[in-house]
Amino acid sequence: MSETLLAVLLVTSSAKGSSLVYRWPPYPDTGPRLARPLPRHDSTCTHADNPWRAAHASTPSNPCDSWEYDESDYRWRTPHADRSRSMSFSRSKSHPASRRASPTKDLKESLSLESQHDLPLPDEYDELLGYSAEFLAGLLCPHSAMCHQKFELIVDELAFIGHPVCAEQDGAWRFRPEKYKAASRGRGSRKGREGQSPQVDENALTPDTSAKDLPSSGTWLQTFHFVIALDLPDPSSSASGNIAKYFDTIYEQVAFAMTAVMYQEQVLYNFVETECDLLGQLKEDYVRKGEPFAAYLNEALKVSSIASAMKTLYESIKAHTIAQLTIREFPLELQLPPYLDALLRSEDPLDVDAVDREEDYEGDYEGTASWGRELGFAWRLPALAPWKSLLRLDDETASEMYVKLRSPQLNPEDRELAEELLKFLDTTSVTLTLADVASLLDWNLENQVYPIVRWLVHHRRAKIVDVVHSSLKTAFTLPQKMPAPLSALSAEFSQAFTHPSIPPLPKILSQISTSNGTHFYGAVVRTKDMLAAYHDVVVWLLKRDLLVALHLRVRIVATAALKEKVRVRRELARAHRESIRRRSMSVGRRGARRASESKGSEGAPDSSPVDYWMSMSPKSARRQARHMSPAPTVAKRRERSLSVLYGLKEIEGGIKVEYEYDDEDVFLDEDQEVASLDTDEARTQAWDEARPSMIADPARATPLEREWLAAMSEGKDASIARRFQHINQYFDGKCSDDEILHKADIPRRHLREVLHHYDEYLQTFLHPA
């Protein structure tokens, strides 16, 4: 918003009309807009107008040497910009900002008497952004039916955002009652819903406010509107759909919050009307004296808290800082997301990707849901995860809490919260993860630690960083872009660190950039005596975003030798199954032939007892019924295949028959079985291909990939093999080493052992978090 913010305005309305009470800055102006691309003079004249290039395509000389253009032809002007300022200027007959009558006659006499002086132009007071102040105030003070809701108005290249509020019909200012929500339908108890619905008191106020605190209803102020004026971004420079989100964020974070506090103070103390009276009278005095408009605005900053708050808000937004305001005696902190303006620069691929993730924060984007809605958009915060650490940006928070703890006005609830915050700040360190802090304090991570972290980050008193090794054995790299000029950073570093053993900042940065993945201790420190001093150096660099932590990530590679080993084993298993299949088919045919002979000789006196038993066997009846039933499922086929693999069953009479199932239902062609059992198998690289391949997602490995993973553990120590089986699901190249240690709940030593014993099958690399 710092790029598009033009001014902050306060407009009011009364029975006499609408008025622009105050604005900041004194002379806001929109930036130049181009109706077409402005040509640039360079050696090749590649940016010249296309029509000129088309007309002079055969000219060999450089046309930029003699060609001149009129810059005014390229500027886009609003329809009213070409008119004379006197035509659009209309003198206001009164100043409704004050309940006092406007001394128009006295003003004319004063101007005629002081005509010899160099008086300011009248439009300095009564014109803004090319419009008369009276017209603009009437436009920004809507009817009472449109108050108490979001206001958004776009006129030409200007956009106005706010939340207008108004008095009640009787002219009194009071808190509006909450809308009654009817009970939901269902099987709930009818108790409390019978008879008349509960009525809401129209005069209801906030719980800690009584009727005696309200000002009298005899006020002249009908409507006031705190407005944010923006230079409407060029639609060609903004991504589709981002403008609406851009406006919504400004409204929610600034316009609505500011209006809510001013509305509260007006209801309780008639504060806004009193301030408008003061500013209106001051304006009249300065106009009568012929004082410059800037002098009036500067004097207003000394006598009006609303005027000074508007100036502070404007300057803080432009400087990307937190605006610390005071409306009467109410402290208020307002700010906008740091990367809100990135919505308007869609030509940067990095910004577009970040914006896409921010717009989908309600989905599965890692870490954004943990920050909540307030910090989930245009903040670009790292994931709020248990394996992250917290870095305090200043020590003022702790000192402020100590002072408040000694304050006798602090109520018991606030004192308890302050004590918890101090306890948390004393425990946190960049060498401890958030999970470690929760364990040391015996706090719940989600319900106690995360809320404090969100509060500190939102107020820019801390930031989330990757945990730093206590011995500084953490690998770092430099950011792609320096946050400030190196000369300024070097001067600040020299003042902060005067130890003779600590080299200048450029040398430290050079050592880090040429370390080739070596951790900070090995690249810079190199001696244990300087650990404490360099720990402060690392913290200083992290606060200024001069270091980016590198994390170890792991992928699993199935080598060609491993795949050949699994292939041979599968060939042997297939040959063994084929042998069993042939034997079962032979036994089945003999059994069927014997059953047929037994059936043919049924009832004969010389029939053998075995043949007679086979003809009456329940298995024969079940086999006959099964031939008439539908084909068994894949799961049943797997079960039958296992029964055949485990051998045949002997029954009475020494006859070997198939274990309950026919051979035609037992075996499937292996390729058909793989395709029907797991569709992912078709996407897996063929097992007989003689080249290595990556197991992309070990947590959801295919059957063939599981065979590869099992073959990797052959010949390994049993404890190491179990450990590998436990953590290989995180070897997908996405989980960092800190994340693996937390999720698997193992020490770093166990991870190093697995990486050492399975080195031939693992691909490790360092990557920024």
C-alpha positions in Angstrom: 0.0 0.0 0.0 2.9 2.3 0.4 3.1 2.5 -3.4 -0.6 3.5 -3.9 -1.4 5.4 -0.7 -2.2 9.1 -1.6 -3.8 10.5 1.6 -5.9 9.8 4.7 -9.0 11.9 5.0 -11.6 12.7 7.6 -15.0 14.0 6.3 -18.1 14.8 8.3 -21.7 15.8 7.6 -24.2 17.8 9.5 -27.4 19.7 8.8 -25.4 22.3 7.0 -23.8 19.8 4.6 -20.6 17.9 4.2 -17.1 19.0 4.9 -13.5 17.8 4.5 -12.2 18.3 8.1 -8.6 17.2 7.8 -6.2 15.5 5.5 -2.6 14.4 5.3 -0.3 15.0 3.4 -1.0 18.6 2.6 -0.7 18.2 -1.2 -1.4 14.6 -2.4 -1.0 14.0 -6.0 -1.4 11.0 -8.3 1.5 9.5 -10.1 1.9 10.0 -13.9 0.2 7.5 -16.1 1.2 6.7 -19.7 -1.3 6.2 -22.4 1.3 4.2 -24.3 4.9 3.0 -23.7 7.3 5.9 -23.4 10.3 5.3 -25.8 13.8 5.3 -24.4 17.0 6.5 -26.0 19.6 3.8 -26.2 22.2 2.6 -28.7 19.8 0.3 -30.6 16.6 2.2 -30.1 14.8 -1.1 -29.4 12.1 0.7 -27.4 11.1 3.1 -30.1 7.5 3.2 -31.3 6.5 0.3 -33.5 4.8 2.5 -36.1 8.0 4.5 -36.6 10.1 1.4 -36.8 7.7 -0.1 -39.4 7.9 3.1 -41.5 11.7 3.3 -41.3 12.6 -0.3 -41.3 15.1 0.1 -44.2 16.8 3.1 -42.7 20.3 2.0 -41.7 21.1 5.0 -39.5 20.3 5.2 -35.9 17.1 7.3 -35.6 17.6 8.0 -31.9 20.3 10.5 -32.7 18.0 13.0 -34.3 14.5 11.9 -33.3 12.6 13.9 -30.6 9.3 13.2 -29.1 6.9 15.2 -27.0 6.5 13.5 -23.6 3.1 15.2 -23.1 1.7 13.1 -25.9 2.3 9.9 -23.9 0.8 11.0 -20.6 -2.8 10.0 -19.8 -4.9 12.7 -18.3 -8.2 12.5 -16.4 -11.2 14.1 -18.1 -11.2 17.0 -15.6 -7.4 17.6 -15.8 -7.6 19.8 -18.9 -10.1 22.1 -17.5 -9.1 25.3 -15.8 -8.8 24.9 -12.0 -11.1 28.0 -11.6 -13.8 26.2 -13.4 -13.8 23.2 -11.1 -13.4 25.4 -8.1 -16.5 26.2 -6.0 -16.2 28.2 -2.9 -17.9 26.6 0.1 -20.5 28.9 1.6 -20.1 27.4 5.0 -17.8 25.1 7.0 -20.0 22.3 8.5 -17.0 21.0 10.3 -17.9 23.4 13.1 -21.3 24.1 14.6 -20.5 27.9 14.3 -21.6 29.9 11.3 -19.0 30.4 8.6 -17.9 34.1 8.5 -18.2 34.4 4.7 -18.7 38.1 4.8 -15.8 38.7 7.2 -13.6 36.5 5.1 -14.3 38.5 1.9 -13.6 41.8 3.8 -10.4 40.3 5.2 -9.2 39.2 1.9 -9.9 42.6 0.3 -8.1 44.4 3.1 -5.1 42.1 2.9 -4.9 41.9 -0.8 -1.5 43.5 -0.8 -0.1 40.5 1.0 0.9 37.3 -0.8 -2.1 35.3 0.2 -2.4 31.6 -0.6 -4.6 30.4 -3.4 -8.1 29.5 -2.1 -7.9 26.0 -3.7 -5.2 25.0 -1.2 -7.9 24.9 1.4 -10.9 23.8 -0.8 -9.5 21.6 -3.5 -8.1 18.1 -3.3 -6.9 15.7 -6.0 -8.5 17.8 -8.7 -11.9 18.0 -7.0 -13.4 20.6 -4.8 -13.4 19.7 -1.2 -17.1 20.3 -0.8 -17.9 18.0 -3.7 -15.5 15.3 -2.5 -16.9 15.4 1.0 -20.5 15.0 -0.2 -19.4 12.1 -2.3 -17.7 10.4 0.7 -20.5 11.0 3.2 -23.3 8.6 2.0 -26.8 8.3 3.2 -27.4 6.9 6.7 -28.8 3.7 5.1 -25.3 3.0 3.6 -23.4 3.7 6.8 -22.0 1.0 9.2 -20.7 -1.1 6.4 -17.8 -1.2 4.0 -17.4 1.7 1.6 -15.5 1.4 -1.7 -15.6 4.1 -4.4 -13.6 4.3 -7.6 -13.5 7.6 -9.5 -11.2 7.8 -12.5 -7.8 6.8 -11.2 -8.7 7.2 -7.5 -10.0 4.7 -5.1 -11.6 5.6 -1.7 -12.0 2.9 1.1 -13.6 3.4 4.5 -16.4 2.6 6.9 -18.8 5.5 7.4 -20.7 5.7 10.6 -23.6 7.9 11.6 -25.8 8.9 14.6 -29.2 7.3 15.3 -32.4 8.9 14.1 -32.8 10.9 17.2 -29.3 12.4 16.7 -27.7 10.5 19.6 -24.6 8.5 19.2 -24.8 5.0 20.8 -23.5 1.6 20.2 -25.6 -0.4 17.8 -27.0 -3.6 19.2 -25.9 -6.9 17.9 -28.2 -8.6 15.5 -30.2 -11.4 17.1 -29.5 -14.8 15.6 -32.5 -17.1 15.6 -32.2 -20.5 17.1 -31.2 -23.2 14.7 -33.7 -25.8 13.7 -33.4 -29.3 14.9 -34.3 -31.6 17.8 -33.1 -29.2 20.4 -35.2 -28.5 23.5 -38.2 -26.3 23.0 -37.5 -24.6 26.3 -36.7 -21.0 25.8 -38.2 -20.9 22.3 -41.8 -21.1 23.3 -43.7 -17.8 23.4 -42.2 -14.6 22.3 -38.6 -14.4 21.0 -36.2 -12.6 23.4 -35.9 -8.9 22.7 -32.7 -7.0 22.3 -32.4 -3.7 24.1 -31.9 -0.9 21.6 -29.9 1.1 24.1 -27.5 -1.8 24.9 -23.9 -0.8 25.1 -20.6 -2.5 25.7 -20.5 -4.4 29.0 -18.2 -2.0 30.8 -20.2 1.1 29.8 -23.3 2.5 31.4 -25.9 5.0 30.2 -24.6 7.7 32.5 -21.3 7.7 30.6 -22.9 8.8 27.4 -22.7 12.4 26.2 -25.9 14.4 25.7 -27.8 13.8 22.5 -27.7 17.5 21.5 -24.9 17.1 18.9 -24.5 18.5 15.5 -22.4 15.7 14.0 -24.5 13.4 11.9 -21.8 11.3 10.0 -18.1 11.0 10.1 -16.0 8.9 7.7 -12.3 8.1 7.9 -11.2 7.5 4.3 -8.1 6.1 2.7 -7.4 7.5 -0.7 -5.5 5.3 -3.1 -4.0 5.7 -6.5 -5.8 3.0 -8.4 -3.3 0.5 -9.7 -3.0 0.1 -13.4 -5.0 -3.0 -14.3 -2.3 -4.1 -16.7 0.2 -4.3 -13.8 -1.9 -6.3 -11.4 -2.8 -10.0 -11.4 -6.4 -11.0 -11.9 -8.4 -11.0 -8.7 -5.7 -9.4 -6.6 -7.2 -5.9 -6.5 -10.2 -7.0 -4.6 -8.1 -8.8 -2.0 -5.8 -5.8 -1.9 -8.7 -3.5 -1.1 -10.1 -5.9 1.5 -6.9 -6.2 3.4 -6.6 -2.4 3.6 -10.1 -2.1 4.8 -9.9 -4.8 7.4 -6.4 -3.9 8.8 -6.6 -0.1 8.8 -9.9 1.6 7.8 -12.2 -0.5 9.9 -9.9 -0.6 13.0 -9.4 3.1 13.0 -13.1 3.8 12.6 -14.0 1.4 15.3 -11.9 3.2 17.9 -13.1 6.7 16.8 -16.7 5.5 16.9 -16.2 4.2 20.4 -14.7 7.5 21.6 -17.5 9.4 20.0 -20.2 7.4 21.7 -18.5 7.6 25.1 -17.0 11.0 25.1 -18.3 13.0 22.1 -14.6 13.0 21.1 -14.8 13.2 17.3 -17.3 16.1 17.3 -15.1 18.0 19.8 -12.1 17.5 17.5 -14.0 18.6 14.5 -15.1 21.7 16.2 -11.5 22.5 17.1 -10.2 21.8 13.6 -13.0 23.8 12.0 -12.4 26.9 14.1 -8.7 26.6 13.5 -9.2 26.4 9.7 -11.4 29.5 9.7 -8.9 31.5 11.7 -6.1 30.6 9.3 -8.2 31.4 6.2 -9.2 34.7 7.7 -5.6 35.6 8.3 -4.5 34.4 4.9 -2.0 31.9 6.3 -0.7 29.1 4.1 -2.5 25.9 4.1 0.6 23.9 5.3 0.8 26.2 8.3 -2.8 25.3 9.2 -2.1 21.6 8.9 1.1 21.8 11.1 -0.7 23.8 13.8 -3.5 21.2 13.8 -1.0 18.5 14.6 -0.3 20.3 17.9 -3.9 20.7 19.1 -5.7 17.7 17.7 -4.9 14.0 18.5 -6.9 12.9 15.4 -4.7 15.0 13.1 -1.5 13.7 14.6 -2.8 10.1 14.5 -3.6 10.5 10.8 -0.1 11.9 10.1 1.5 9.0 12.0 -0.6 6.5 10.2 0.3 7.9 6.8 4.0 8.0 7.5 4.1 4.5 9.0 2.4 2.9 6.0 4.8 4.6 3.7 7.7 3.4 5.8 6.4 -0.2 6.2 6.4 0.1 10.0 3.8 -0.3 12.7 1.7 2.9 13.4 1.5 3.5 17.1 -1.4 5.8 17.6 -3.4 7.3 20.4 -7.1 8.3 19.9 -7.9 10.4 22.9 -6.4 8.0 25.6 -6.9 4.8 23.7 -3.6 3.2 22.4 -3.8 1.6 19.0 -1.3 -0.2 16.7 -2.0 -0.6 13.0 0.0 -2.1 10.2 -0.4 -3.7 6.8 1.2 -7.0 5.7 4.8 -6.4 4.5 4.2 -7.9 1.1 0.9 -6.4 0.3 2.3 -4.3 -2.6 3.6 -7.5 -4.2 0.1 -8.2 -5.4 0.6 -5.4 -7.9 3.8 -6.8 -9.4 2.6 -9.9 -11.2 5.5 -9.7 -13.6 7.8 -11.2 -10.9 7.5 -15.0 -11.0 8.6 -15.3 -7.4 5.9 -12.8 -6.2 3.2 -14.6 -8.3 4.1 -17.9 -6.7 4.0 -16.5 -3.2 0.7 -14.7 -3.9 -0.8 -17.9 -5.2 0.2 -19.7 -2.0 -1.1 -16.9 0.2 -4.5 -16.8 -1.6 -4.8 -20.6 -0.9 -3.9 -20.2 2.8 -7.2 -21.9 3.8 -6.0 -25.0 2.1 -3.1 -27.3 2.8 -0.3 -24.8 2.4 2.2 -25.8 5.0 2.4 -23.6 8.1 0.0 -20.9 6.8 -3.0 -22.4 8.6 -1.1 -22.3 11.9 -0.6 -18.6 11.6 -4.3 -17.9 11.3 -6.2 -15.6 9.0 -4.6 -12.4 10.2 -1.0 -13.5 9.4 -1.8 -15.9 6.6 -1.9 -13.4 3.7 0.9 -11.3 2.3 3.2 -12.0 5.2 5.3 -14.8 3.7 6.1 -16.3 7.0 7.9 -19.6 7.3 5.9 -22.6 8.6 5.0 -22.3 12.3 6.3 -25.8 13.1 7.6 -27.4 16.3 11.1 -27.8 14.9 11.4 -24.1 14.2 13.0 -21.5 16.6 12.1 -18.0 17.7 14.5 -15.0 17.4 13.7 -11.9 19.4 14.3 -8.8 17.4 14.8 -6.5 20.4 14.9 -6.5 24.2 12.4 -3.8 24.7 9.5 -6.2 25.2 11.0 -7.7 28.3 11.8 -4.3 29.8 8.3 -3.1 29.1 6.9 -6.1 30.8 9.1 -5.6 33.9 7.8 -2.0 34.2 4.2 -3.1 33.8 4.6 -5.8 36.4 5.6 -3.1 39.0 2.7 -0.9 38.0 0.0 -0.8 40.7 -2.7 -0.2 38.1 -2.2 -3.6 36.5 -5.1 -5.9 37.1 -4.5 -9.5 38.2 -5.3 -11.0 34.8 -2.9 -8.8 32.9 -0.3 -9.4 35.5 -0.6 -13.1 35.0 -0.3 -12.7 31.2 2.8 -10.5 31.6 4.5 -13.0 33.9 3.9 -15.8 31.4 5.3 -13.7 28.6 8.4 -12.9 30.6 8.9 -16.5 31.5 8.6 -17.4 27.8 11.0 -14.7 26.7 13.6 -15.8 29.3 13.4 -19.4 28.0 13.5 -18.9 24.2 16.7 -19.1 22.3 17.7 -19.7 18.7 19.4 -22.9 19.8 16.0 -24.3 21.1 13.1 -25.4 19.0 9.6 -24.4 19.9 8.9 -28.0 21.0 11.9 -27.8 23.3 10.6 -24.5 24.8 7.2 -26.1 25.4 8.8 -29.1 27.1 11.0 -26.9 29.3 8.0 -24.7 30.4 5.6 -27.7 30.5 3.2 -25.8 28.3 0.9 -27.0 25.6 2.5 -26.2 22.2 -0.7 -25.4 20.3 -2.6 -23.6 23.1 0.1 -21.8 25.0 3.3 -21.4 22.9 1.9 -20.7 19.5 -0.4 -17.8 20.6 2.6 -16.0 22.2 4.6 -16.6 19.1 1.9 -15.2 16.9 1.6 -12.1 19.0 5.3 -11.4 19.0 5.6 -11.9 15.2 2.5 -9.8 14.5 4.0 -6.9 16.5 7.4 -7.5 14.8 9.2 -8.1 18.0 10.3 -11.6 17.0 10.7 -13.8 13.9 10.6 -17.4 13.1 14.0 -18.8 12.1 15.6 -22.2 11.7 17.2 -23.6 14.9 20.9 -22.8 15.2 23.3 -25.5 16.5 24.6 -24.7 19.9 28.2 -25.2 18.6 27.4 -23.2 15.4 27.6 -26.3 13.3 24.9 -25.0 11.1 25.4 -24.5 7.3 24.4 -21.1 6.0 24.3 -19.4 2.7 23.8 -15.8 1.7 20.4 -14.3 0.5 19.9 -13.6 -3.2 19.5 -9.9 -2.5 21.0 -7.8 0.3 18.3 -6.1 2.4 20.4 -2.9 2.6 23.6 -1.5 1.0 26.7 -3.3 2.1 28.5 -0.1 3.2 25.7 0.8 5.6 25.6 -2.8 7.0 29.4 -2.9 7.4 29.4 0.4 9.3 26.7 -0.9 11.7 28.6 -4.2 12.1 31.8 -2.4 13.0 30.1 -0.5 15.7 28.4 -3.5 17.2 31.5 -5.8 17.2 34.8 -4.3 18.2 36.7 -7.6 19.1 39.9 -7.7 17.2 39.5 -11.4 16.3 36.2 -10.7 14.5 36.9 -9.7 10.9 34.8 -7.1 9.1 31.4 -8.0 7.7 32.5 -8.3 4.0 35.1 -10.9 4.9 32.6 -13.0 7.0 30.2 -12.9 4.1 32.9 -14.0 1.7 33.9 -16.9 4.0 30.3 -18.1 4.1 29.8 -17.8 0.3 32.9 -19.8 -0.4 32.4 -22.5 2.2 30.9 -25.1 -0.2 28.4 -26.3 2.4 30.7 -26.2 5.4 28.9 -25.3 8.6 29.5 -21.8 10.1 31.9 -23.1 12.7 34.2 -24.7 10.2 34.0 -21.8 7.7 34.3 -18.8 10.0 34.8 -19.6 13.7 37.4 -22.4 13.7 38.1 -22.1 17.5 36.0 -22.9 20.5 37.2 -19.8 22.4 35.2 -17.5 20.0 31.9 -19.5 20.2 30.2 -17.0 22.5 31.3 -14.0 20.4 30.3 -15.5 17.1 27.0 -16.6 18.5 26.1 -12.9 18.9 27.4 -12.4 15.3 25.0 -15.1 14.0 22.1 -13.5 15.8 23.0 -10.1 14.4 23.1 -11.5 10.9 19.8 -13.4 11.3 18.0 -10.3 12.5 19.0 -8.5 9.3 18.2 -11.4 7.0 21.8 -11.8 6.0 21.9 -15.6 6.5 19.8 -18.4 5.1 20.0 -21.7 6.8 20.7 -24.8 4.7 19.0 -28.1 5.7 19.9 -31.7 4.8 17.4 -33.5 2.7 17.5 -37.1 1.7 16.2 -39.1 -1.3 16.3 -42.9 -1.9 17.9 -44.3 -5.0 17.3 -47.9 -6.2 20.6 -48.8 -7.8 21.0 -51.0 -10.9 22.6 -53.7 -8.9 19.8 -53.7 -6.3 17.2 -53.9 -9.0 19.0 -56.8 -10.7 19.1 -58.6 -7.4 15.4 -58.2 -6.9 14.8 -59.2 -10.5 16.6 -62.5 -10.1 14.7 -63.2 -6.9 11.4 -62.6 -8.6 12.4 -64.9 -11.5 13.2 -67.7 -9.1 9.9 -67.2 -7.3 8.1 -67.2 -10.6 9.8 -70.4 -11.6 8.9 -72.0 -8.3 5.3 -71.0 -8.7 5.2 -72.3 -12.2 6.5 -75.7 -11.0 3.8 -75.8 -8.3 1.2 -74.8 -10.8 2.1 -77.7 -13.1 2.1 -80.1 -10.2 -1.3 -78.9 -9.0 -2.7 -79.1 -12.6 -1.5 -82.7 -12.8 -3.0 -83.7 -9.4 -6.2 -81.9 -10.3 -6.6 -83.9 -13.5 -5.9 -87.2 -11.8 -8.5 -86.3 -9.1 -11.1 -85.4 -11.6 -10.5 -88.6 -13.5 -10.8 -90.7 -10.4 -13.9 -88.8 -9.4 -15.4 -89.5 -12.9 -14.6 -93.2 -12.7 -16.1 -93.3 -9.2 -19.3 -91.7 -10.5 -19.5 -94.1 -13.4 -19.3 -97.2 -11.2 -21.6 -95.8 -8.4 -23.7 -98.6 -6.9 -21.7 -101.4 -8.4 -20.8 -104.2 -5.9 -17.1 -104.1 -6.7 -16.7 -100.4 -6.2 -13.8 -99.5 -3.9 -14.5 -97.6 -0.6 -12.2 -94.8 -1.6 -13.9 -94.2 -4.9 -17.3 -94.2 -3.2 -16.0 -91.7 -0.6 -14.7 -89.4 -3.4 -18.1 -89.4 -5.1 -19.7 -88.3 -1.9 -17.0 -85.8 -0.9 -18.3 -82.3 0.1 -15.3 -80.8 -1.6 -16.4 -82.2 -4.9 -19.8 -80.6 -4.4 -18.3 -77.3 -3.5 -16.0 -77.5 -6.6 -18.9 -78.1 -8.8 -20.9 -75.2 -7.3 -17.9 -72.9 -7.7 -17.6 -73.6 -11.4 -21.1 -72.2 -11.7 -20.4 -69.0 -9.6 -18.8 -65.7 -10.7 -15.0 -65.4 -10.7 -13.4 -64.8 -7.3 -12.1 -61.4 -6.3 -8.4 -60.3 -6.5 -8.1 -60.6 -2.7 -9.4 -64.2 -2.8 -7.0 -65.0 -5.7 -4.1 -63.8 -3.6 -5.3 -66.1 -0.7 -5.6 -69.1 -3.1 -2.1 -68.4 -4.5 -0.7 -68.5 -1.0 -2.4 -71.8 -0.3 -0.8 -73.3 -3.4 2.6 -71.8 -2.5 2.5 -73.4 0.9 2.0 -76.9 -0.7 -0.7 -79.6 -1.2 -2.8 -81.4 1.3 -3.0 -85.2 1.7 -6.4 -86.7 2.3 -7.6 -90.2 3.0 -6.6 -92.9 0.6 -3.2 -91.3 -0.1 -4.6 -89.2 -2.9 -3.2 -85.6 -3.3 -5.7 -83.0 -4.4 -5.5 -79.3 -4.8 -6.0 -77.3 -1.5 -9.7 -76.6 -2.0 -9.3 -74.6 -5.3 -9.0 -75.4 -8.9 -5.8 -74.5 -10.7 -7.5 -72.3 -13.1 -8.6 -70.0 -10.3 -5.3 -70.0 -8.4 -2.8 -68.5 -10.9 -3.0 -65.4 -12.9 -0.6 -64.0 -15.3 1.8 -61.9 -13.3 1.6 -58.8 -15.4 -2.2 -58.8 -15.3 -2.2 -59.4 -11.6 0.2 -56.4 -11.0 -1.9 -54.1 -13.2 -5.1 -55.1 -11.4 -3.8 -55.0 -7.9 -2.0 -51.6 -8.0 -2.3 -49.1 -10.7 0.8 -47.3 -9.5 2.9 -50.3 -10.5 2.3 -49.4 -14.1 4.0 -46.0 -13.5 7.0 -47.5 -11.8 10.1 -48.1 -13.8 10.4 -51.7 -15.0 12.4 -54.0 -12.6 14.5 -55.4 -15.4 15.7 -52.0 -16.6 19.4 -51.7 -16.0 19.6 -48.2 -14.6 19.0 -46.6 -11.2 15.8 -44.8 -10.4 14.5 -42.6 -7.6 11.8 -43.7 -5.1 9.8 -40.5 -5.2 7.5 -41.1 -2.2 8.7 -43.8 0.1 5.7 -43.3 2.4 3.4 -44.5 -0.5 5.8 -46.9 -2.2 4.4 -49.4 -4.7 4.8 -53.1 -4.1 7.9 -53.3 -6.3 9.4 -50.3 -4.5 8.8 -52.0 -1.2 10.7 -54.9 -2.4 13.6 -52.6 -3.2 13.5 -51.0 0.2 13.5 -54.4 1.9 16.4 -55.6 -0.2 18.4 -52.5 0.9 18.3 -53.8 4.5 19.7 -57.3 3.7 22.9 -57.9 5.6 22.5 -54.8 7.8 22.4 -54.8 11.5 18.9 -55.6 12.8 18.6 -52.4 14.9 19.8 -50.2 12.0 17.4 -51.9 9.6 14.5 -51.3 11.9 15.5 -47.6 12.2 15.7 -47.3 8.4 12.3 -48.9 8.0 11.0 -46.4 10.6 12.3 -43.2 9.0 12.6 -43.9 5.3 9.1 -42.5 4.8 10.6 -39.0 5.3 13.3 -39.5 2.6 11.3 -37.8 -0.1 13.6 -34.8 -0.6 11.0 -32.4 1.0 11.5 -33.1 4.7 14.4 -31.3 6.3 16.7 -33.0 8.9 15.1 -31.0 11.7 11.6 -32.1 10.6 12.7 -35.8 10.4 14.2 -35.7 13.9 11.0 -34.2 15.3 8.5 -36.4 13.5 10.5 -39.6 13.9 11.4 -38.7 17.5 15.0 -39.8 17.2 18.3 -38.1 18.1 20.5 -36.8 15.4 23.1 -39.5 16.1 20.6 -42.2 15.0 19.9 -40.3 11.8 23.7 -40.1 11.1 24.0 -43.9 11.6 21.3 -44.6 9.1 22.8 -42.2 6.5 26.2 -43.9 7.0 25.0 -47.5 6.6 22.7 -46.8 3.7 25.0 -44.4 2.0 25.0 -46.3 -1.3 21.2 -46.0 -1.6 20.8 -42.4 -0.4 21.2 -39.1 -2.2 21.8 -36.2 0.3 21.9 -32.5 -0.5 21.7 -29.2 1.2 18.8 -26.9 0.4 17.4 -23.6 1.9 14.5 -24.1 4.2 
